[in-house]
């Protein structure tokens, strides 16, 4: 081989390396970059919606499309090399992705919690568990499992529902009641039956294919089981104990904040879809649909609800961010400001369902066929409104807090003990 040939091969290899690096964009450094990427892929997600729904999970290429936006690294702070996106920015990203596809947005919302959970683990442990900032965590937080205390940790067994995104996750987090010698173990705070969150590698989890649902079919929110798996103490956490980091994201209810991005994204998509149809539809007898009084009033009414609901979500979250970013705590919010956070979330879910339902009725029979995205959005919003954040339990908790009573779900208010 001549020197010239060697140089040619080296040059060719360099060109291939450069091309490969161009094909794989550098990880985003800011929330704005993530949002721009999320908005850019939304049309591609919309094109894949039928495939996503049919497969009842996110296809592998869609997962990688999401990963490329940086959505899964949003919760990691600057000290990790992450973008440390605020909850407001995170919600905007989830909203943009959900505008493309509801199931993709839902899975992105769930999977992006990995960096948020890291704050509740010892830093050295979290860095070992999450060598990449783009790792995905799935699982059910409510304690339905059985965790028996053993030296150094727990033996975990149980079955959980609603493992959204579990088919493409790296870690699975699950709530479990604690037992000692087969008997309920009380908590240090006096709770007669203690519970903790347990993190287990996905490879130690068995997925049970139960996800045959009305809507959000593509989220792959299957049941899953864990059978007699040892979980080291350091792989467990509680939201009442921040073990590394501080600031606005190191708070007990942080994982709930970006959830309204999903219904807001769907409602905006439905409104844009119907407005485009109405603007171009002409009836041979009645004329342009855009001149129809019924169309004008219905769309304006939906727009009013959307604008007010979206403003409520972002205004309450922005106020929370201002207090926490200045070094304050959730207790520094007024009772009305604190209650506004879970109430605005619930209202976003319920209002999105109402908007989609009214638009579905507005287009009448053209809405009922499966190729219509309105049909899918109707099913998706009905299914997501069954989540606890959209239920009356939120109203009771916020009402009790405002009246000095006992919230049934205090964590939605950021009360972890």
C-alpha positions as CSV (number, residue, x, y, z in Angstrom):
1,X,0.0,0.0,0.0
2,X,1.4,3.4,-1.0
3,X,1.4,6.5,1.2
4,X,-1.0,8.1,-1.2
5,X,-3.5,5.2,-0.8
6,X,-3.2,5.4,2.9
7,X,-3.9,9.1,2.9
8,X,-6.9,8.5,0.7
9,X,-8.3,5.9,3.0
10,X,-7.8,8.1,6.0
11,X,-9.5,11.0,4.3
12,X,-12.4,8.8,3.3
13,X,-12.7,7.5,6.9
14,X,-12.7,11.1,8.1
15,X,-15.4,12.0,5.7
16,X,-17.5,9.1,6.9
17,X,-17.0,10.1,10.5
18,X,-18.0,13.6,9.7
19,X,-21.1,12.5,7.9
20,X,-22.0,10.2,10.8
21,X,-21.6,13.1,13.3
22,X,-23.7,15.3,11.0
23,X,-26.5,12.7,10.9
24,X,-26.5,12.5,14.7
25,X,-27.0,16.0,16.1
26,X,-25.3,17.0,19.3
27,X,-27.3,16.7,22.5
28,X,-29.4,19.8,23.1
29,X,-28.0,22.1,25.8
30,X,-31.1,24.2,26.5
31,X,-34.8,23.9,26.9
32,X,-35.3,26.1,23.9
33,X,-33.3,23.6,21.7
34,X,-35.4,20.7,23.0
35,X,-38.6,22.6,22.3
36,X,-37.4,23.5,18.7
37,X,-36.6,19.8,18.0
38,X,-40.0,18.7,19.5
39,X,-41.9,21.1,17.3
40,X,-39.9,20.0,14.3
41,X,-40.8,16.3,14.7
42,X,-44.5,16.9,15.5
43,X,-45.6,16.4,11.9
44,X,-43.6,13.2,11.7
45,X,-45.3,11.9,14.8
46,X,-48.7,12.8,13.3
47,X,-47.9,10.8,10.3
48,X,-47.1,7.8,12.5
49,X,-50.2,8.0,14.7
50,X,-52.0,5.2,13.0
51,X,-48.9,2.9,13.3
52,X,-48.4,3.9,17.0
53,X,-52.0,3.1,17.8
54,X,-52.1,-0.1,15.9
55,X,-48.9,-1.5,17.6
56,X,-50.2,-0.4,21.0
57,X,-46.7,0.9,21.9
58,X,-44.2,3.3,20.5
59,X,-42.2,1.7,17.6
60,X,-38.5,1.7,18.2
61,X,-37.8,4.4,15.6
62,X,-40.4,6.7,17.2
63,X,-38.6,6.2,20.6
64,X,-35.3,7.2,19.0
65,X,-37.0,10.2,17.3
66,X,-38.1,11.3,20.8
67,X,-34.7,10.6,22.3
68,X,-33.1,12.8,19.6
69,X,-35.1,15.8,20.8
70,X,-33.5,15.6,24.2
71,X,-36.9,15.2,25.9
72,X,-35.7,12.3,28.2
73,X,-32.8,14.4,29.6
74,X,-35.0,17.4,30.5
75,X,-34.9,16.8,34.3
76,X,-31.1,16.5,34.6
77,X,-29.4,19.6,36.1
78,X,-26.4,21.5,34.8
79,X,-24.1,19.8,37.2
80,X,-24.9,16.5,35.4
81,X,-24.3,18.2,32.0
82,X,-28.1,18.3,31.5
83,X,-30.3,21.2,30.3
84,X,-32.1,21.6,33.6
85,X,-35.3,22.7,31.9
86,X,-37.8,24.4,34.1
87,X,-41.2,22.8,34.6
88,X,-42.7,25.5,32.4
89,X,-40.3,24.6,29.6
90,X,-40.9,20.9,30.1
91,X,-44.6,21.4,29.7
92,X,-44.1,23.3,26.5
93,X,-42.0,20.4,25.1
94,X,-44.7,17.8,26.1
95,X,-47.3,20.1,24.6
96,X,-45.4,20.3,21.3
97,X,-44.9,16.5,21.1
98,X,-48.6,15.8,22.0
99,X,-49.6,18.1,19.2
100,X,-48.1,15.5,16.9
101,X,-49.3,12.4,18.7
102,X,-50.9,11.9,22.1
103,X,-49.3,8.6,22.9
104,X,-45.9,9.8,22.0
105,X,-46.4,12.9,24.2
106,X,-47.6,10.8,27.0
107,X,-44.7,8.4,26.9
108,X,-42.3,11.4,26.6
109,X,-43.8,12.9,29.7
110,X,-43.4,9.7,31.7
111,X,-40.0,8.9,30.4
112,X,-38.6,12.4,31.0
113,X,-38.9,11.9,34.8
114,X,-35.6,10.0,35.0
115,X,-33.6,13.1,35.8
116,X,-36.2,14.2,38.3
117,X,-35.9,10.9,40.3
118,X,-32.2,11.3,40.4
119,X,-32.6,14.1,43.0
120,X,-34.1,11.7,45.4
121,X,-31.2,9.2,45.2
122,X,-27.6,9.6,46.5
123,X,-25.7,11.3,43.7
124,X,-23.1,8.5,43.3
125,X,-25.8,5.9,43.0
126,X,-27.8,8.0,40.5
127,X,-24.7,8.5,38.4
128,X,-24.1,4.8,38.3
129,X,-27.7,4.0,37.5
130,X,-28.0,6.7,34.8
131,X,-24.7,6.7,32.8
132,X,-26.6,8.3,29.9
133,X,-28.9,11.3,30.4
134,X,-31.3,10.0,27.8
135,X,-32.3,6.9,29.8
136,X,-36.0,6.2,30.2
137,X,-37.9,5.3,33.4
138,X,-41.4,3.9,33.5
139,X,-43.6,2.5,36.2
140,X,-46.5,3.0,38.7
141,X,-45.8,5.1,41.8
142,X,-48.8,4.0,43.9
143,X,-47.7,1.3,46.4
144,X,-49.3,-2.0,45.3
145,X,-46.2,-4.2,45.7
146,X,-44.8,-6.2,48.6
147,X,-41.3,-5.3,49.7
148,X,-39.8,-7.5,52.4
149,X,-36.9,-6.0,54.4
150,X,-33.7,-8.1,54.1
151,X,-30.1,-7.2,54.9
152,X,-29.0,-4.4,52.5
153,X,-32.4,-3.8,50.9
154,X,-35.7,-5.5,50.0
155,X,-37.1,-8.5,48.2
156,X,-39.7,-7.0,45.9
157,X,-42.8,-8.9,44.5
158,X,-45.9,-7.6,42.9
159,X,-48.0,-6.7,40.0
160,X,-48.6,-3.1,38.9
161,X,-50.8,-1.5,36.3
162,X,-50.3,1.4,33.9
163,X,-46.6,1.0,33.0
164,X,-46.7,3.7,30.3
165,X,-43.6,3.3,28.1
166,X,-42.4,0.2,29.9
167,X,-41.8,-1.6,26.6
168,X,-38.9,0.8,25.8
169,X,-37.8,1.8,29.3
170,X,-34.4,1.3,30.9
171,X,-35.5,1.4,34.6
172,X,-38.9,0.7,36.2
173,X,-40.0,2.5,39.4
174,X,-42.7,1.0,41.5
175,X,-44.4,1.8,44.7
176,X,-44.5,-1.0,47.4
177,X,-45.5,-1.4,51.0
178,X,-42.8,-2.4,53.4
179,X,-42.9,-5.6,55.4
180,X,-40.6,-7.0,58.1
181,X,-40.9,-10.8,58.8
182,X,-44.1,-10.8,56.8
183,X,-45.8,-8.1,58.8
184,X,-46.4,-4.4,57.9
185,X,-43.5,-2.2,58.9
186,X,-44.4,1.2,60.3
187,X,-42.7,4.3,59.0
188,X,-40.4,6.5,61.1
189,X,-43.1,9.2,60.9
190,X,-45.7,6.9,62.6
191,X,-47.5,5.7,59.5
192,X,-48.7,2.2,60.4
193,X,-47.6,0.8,57.1
194,X,-44.5,2.3,55.4
195,X,-44.1,2.4,51.7
196,X,-41.2,3.3,49.3
197,X,-40.5,3.6,45.6
198,X,-38.3,0.9,44.2
199,X,-36.1,1.2,41.1
200,X,-35.4,-2.0,39.2
201,X,-33.7,-2.6,35.8
202,X,-36.1,-3.2,33.0
203,X,-34.6,-6.6,32.4
204,X,-35.8,-7.9,35.8
205,X,-39.4,-7.0,35.0
206,X,-42.0,-9.0,33.1
207,X,-44.5,-7.1,31.0
208,X,-48.1,-8.5,30.9
209,X,-49.8,-7.5,27.6
210,X,-53.0,-6.0,29.0
211,X,-53.2,-2.7,27.2
212,X,-56.3,-3.0,25.1
213,X,-58.0,0.3,25.7
214,X,-60.4,3.0,24.4
215,X,-57.6,5.5,23.9
216,X,-53.9,6.2,24.4
217,X,-53.4,2.8,22.9
218,X,-49.9,3.6,21.6
219,X,-48.6,4.3,25.1
220,X,-48.1,0.6,25.8
221,X,-49.3,1.1,29.4
222,X,-49.3,-2.6,30.2
223,X,-49.4,-4.3,33.5
224,X,-46.1,-5.7,34.7
225,X,-44.8,-8.0,37.4
226,X,-41.7,-8.3,39.5
227,X,-41.0,-11.5,41.3
228,X,-38.7,-11.8,44.4
229,X,-36.1,-9.4,43.0
230,X,-33.5,-7.9,45.4
231,X,-33.6,-4.1,45.4
232,X,-30.7,-2.5,47.2
233,X,-31.7,0.2,49.8
234,X,-29.8,2.8,47.7
235,X,-32.1,2.1,44.8
236,X,-35.2,3.1,46.7
237,X,-36.6,6.6,47.4
238,X,-39.3,8.7,48.9
239,X,-40.5,12.1,47.6
240,X,-40.2,13.6,51.1
241,X,-36.4,13.2,51.0
242,X,-34.2,15.1,48.5
243,X,-30.8,13.4,48.6
244,X,-28.8,15.5,46.1
245,X,-29.4,18.8,44.4
246,X,-31.7,21.6,45.2
247,X,-33.9,24.2,43.6
248,X,-37.1,24.3,41.6
249,X,-36.9,20.7,40.3
250,X,-35.9,19.1,43.6
251,X,-39.5,19.1,45.0
252,X,-41.9,16.3,45.9
253,X,-44.5,16.9,43.2
254,X,-42.2,17.8,40.4
255,X,-43.1,14.7,38.3
256,X,-46.7,15.9,38.0
257,X,-46.0,19.4,36.7
258,X,-45.6,18.8,32.9
259,X,-48.6,16.5,32.7
260,X,-51.0,19.1,31.3
261,X,-48.8,19.5,28.3
262,X,-50.5,16.3,26.9
263,X,-54.1,17.5,27.0
264,X,-53.1,21.0,25.9
265,X,-51.3,19.7,22.9
266,X,-54.2,17.6,21.9
267,X,-56.7,20.4,22.3
268,X,-54.6,22.7,20.2
269,X,-54.2,20.1,17.5
270,X,-57.9,19.5,17.4
271,X,-58.7,23.2,17.1
272,X,-56.2,23.7,14.3
273,X,-57.5,20.7,12.5
274,X,-61.1,21.8,12.6
275,X,-60.4,25.4,11.8
276,X,-58.5,24.3,8.7
277,X,-61.5,22.1,7.6
278,X,-64.1,24.8,8.2
279,X,-62.1,27.5,6.5
280,X,-62.0,25.4,3.3
281,X,-65.4,23.7,3.3
282,X,-68.1,25.0,1.0
283,X,-71.6,23.5,0.9
284,X,-73.4,23.7,-2.5
285,X,-76.5,25.2,-0.9
286,X,-75.5,26.9,2.3
287,X,-72.2,28.2,1.0
288,X,-68.9,28.7,2.9
289,X,-68.8,26.9,6.3
290,X,-66.7,29.8,7.7
291,X,-69.7,32.1,7.3
292,X,-71.9,29.7,9.3
293,X,-73.0,31.2,12.7
294,X,-73.0,27.8,14.4
295,X,-69.4,27.1,13.3
296,X,-68.2,30.6,14.3
297,X,-69.7,30.4,17.8
298,X,-68.6,26.8,18.5
299,X,-65.0,27.4,17.5
300,X,-64.7,30.7,19.3
301,X,-66.2,29.1,22.4
302,X,-63.6,26.3,22.3
303,X,-60.8,28.8,21.7
304,X,-61.9,30.8,24.7
305,X,-61.8,27.7,26.9
306,X,-58.4,26.7,25.5
307,X,-56.8,30.2,26.0
308,X,-58.1,30.5,29.6
309,X,-57.1,26.9,30.5
310,X,-53.7,27.2,29.1
311,X,-53.1,30.5,30.7
312,X,-54.1,29.1,34.1
313,X,-51.7,26.2,33.8
314,X,-48.7,28.3,32.8
315,X,-49.4,31.2,35.1
316,X,-49.7,29.0,38.2
317,X,-46.5,27.1,37.2
318,X,-44.6,30.3,36.4
319,X,-45.5,31.7,39.9
320,X,-44.3,28.5,41.5
321,X,-41.0,28.6,39.5
322,X,-40.4,32.2,40.6
323,X,-40.7,31.3,44.3
324,X,-38.7,28.1,44.1
325,X,-36.0,29.6,41.8
326,X,-35.5,32.5,44.3
327,X,-34.7,30.0,47.1
328,X,-38.2,29.7,48.5
329,X,-40.2,26.6,49.2
330,X,-43.8,25.5,48.3
331,X,-44.8,26.8,51.7
332,X,-44.0,30.3,50.5
333,X,-46.8,30.2,48.0
334,X,-50.2,31.5,49.2
335,X,-52.8,28.8,49.8
336,X,-54.6,30.0,46.6
337,X,-51.3,29.8,44.6
338,X,-50.5,26.3,45.8
339,X,-54.0,25.0,45.2
340,X,-54.0,26.5,41.7
341,X,-51.3,24.0,40.6
342,X,-53.2,20.8,40.9
343,X,-56.5,22.5,40.0
344,X,-55.1,23.9,36.8
345,X,-53.7,20.5,35.8
346,X,-57.1,18.8,36.4
347,X,-58.9,21.6,34.5
348,X,-56.6,21.1,31.5
349,X,-57.5,17.5,31.2
350,X,-61.2,18.0,31.6
351,X,-61.3,21.0,29.3
352,X,-59.3,19.3,26.5
353,X,-61.8,16.4,26.6
354,X,-64.7,19.0,26.4
355,X,-63.1,20.9,23.5
356,X,-62.5,17.7,21.5
357,X,-66.0,16.5,22.2
358,X,-67.6,19.8,21.0
359,X,-65.4,19.8,17.9
360,X,-66.3,16.2,17.2
361,X,-70.0,17.2,17.3
362,X,-69.4,20.2,15.2
363,X,-68.1,18.2,12.3
364,X,-70.9,15.6,12.8
365,X,-70.6,12.4,10.8
366,X,-67.2,13.2,9.3
367,X,-65.7,12.8,12.8
368,X,-66.8,9.2,13.3
369,X,-64.4,7.4,10.9
370,X,-61.1,6.1,12.1
371,X,-59.0,8.0,9.6
372,X,-60.2,11.2,11.3
373,X,-57.8,12.3,14.0
374,X,-60.8,13.7,15.9
375,X,-61.9,10.1,16.5
376,X,-58.5,9.3,18.0
377,X,-58.3,12.5,20.0
378,X,-61.8,11.8,21.4
379,X,-60.7,8.4,22.6
380,X,-57.4,9.6,23.9
381,X,-58.8,12.4,26.0
382,X,-61.5,10.2,27.5
383,X,-58.8,7.7,28.5
384,X,-56.4,10.2,30.0
385,X,-59.2,11.8,32.0
386,X,-59.3,8.6,34.1
387,X,-55.9,9.4,35.5
388,X,-55.8,10.5,39.1
389,X,-54.7,14.0,38.2
390,X,-58.0,14.5,36.4
391,X,-60.2,13.1,39.0
392,X,-62.4,14.5,41.9
393,X,-59.7,13.4,44.3
394,X,-57.8,16.5,43.2
395,X,-60.8,18.7,43.9
396,X,-61.2,17.2,47.4
397,X,-57.5,17.7,48.1
398,X,-57.3,21.3,47.0
399,X,-60.6,22.1,48.7
400,X,-59.5,20.5,51.9
401,X,-56.2,22.4,51.8
402,X,-58.0,25.7,51.2
403,X,-60.4,25.1,54.1
404,X,-57.9,23.8,56.5
405,X,-59.0,20.2,56.2
406,X,-57.2,17.0,55.3
407,X,-56.3,16.4,51.7
408,X,-56.9,12.9,50.4
409,X,-54.0,13.1,48.0
410,X,-51.6,15.6,49.6
411,X,-48.7,14.9,47.2
412,X,-50.6,16.7,44.4
413,X,-50.0,19.8,46.6
414,X,-46.4,19.0,47.1
415,X,-47.1,17.7,50.7
416,X,-45.0,14.6,51.1
417,X,-45.5,13.8,54.7
